[in-house]
Amino acid sequence: MAALVASLSRPVEQRRSDRTATDRTEPTAPTVEPGPVTDVPPPLAFDAGDHDTRRMRAGQAATLEVSVPDAGTVAIPDMGLSAAADTVTPARFDVYASKPGRYPLTFTPAGGDADESAGTLVVTSAG
């Protein structure tokens, strides 16, 4: 009982400073150490009008970018992939080719019916 009376008999300012000093402690955000920076290979760039051929190894991932002369759709039929593209934004594909082969790229202009060759991706043996 004496302790209660002693705590209440302290000046109000002292009681407020004791309470707010403990109330002001905020938890700090955990810090995250950055991981190692890995080298990301540049995309394999195709220009649909040039009928380019690019190579990659089987068992590796790659990003393909296909620039087109007009708006339309670029496809890699043998991989089941297609993407829209226009003169400003190339079609972009993230691919992982598990077996060697030749994969033709096609371009179909918007409103057009005929596919045009847009290049060839050649996947070589992993070894």
C-alpha positions, 0 to 999 in steps of 0.5 A: 500500500505504501508503494501505491501511495508513493507512486501517486504522490510523485509530481504529475510531470514525473509520472507522465515522463515515466509513462511516455518514455516506455510508450515511445519505444517502437519496434525496429524493422528487421534489416535484410542483407542484400544477396549477391548480384548475379550476371543476367545475360542480355536478351536474344534480340530478333528483328522480324524483318531480318529473319535473324537466327540466334543460338542457345544451349539446351537446358538453359533459360533465355529471354527472347525479344522480337522487334516488329515493323507493325503491330501484330503477334509473334509466335514460336509455334513449336514451343506453344508461345505467342505474344503481342508486339508493336513498333515500340514494344517488342514481343518478349518470351522467357524460354527454357529449351530442354532439347536441341532443335530449330524453332521458327518464329512467326509474325502475323500483322494485326488484321493480317491472315498470313504468317511471316517468318520472324527468325529462327531459334536454334537450340544446340546440345548442352554438352 
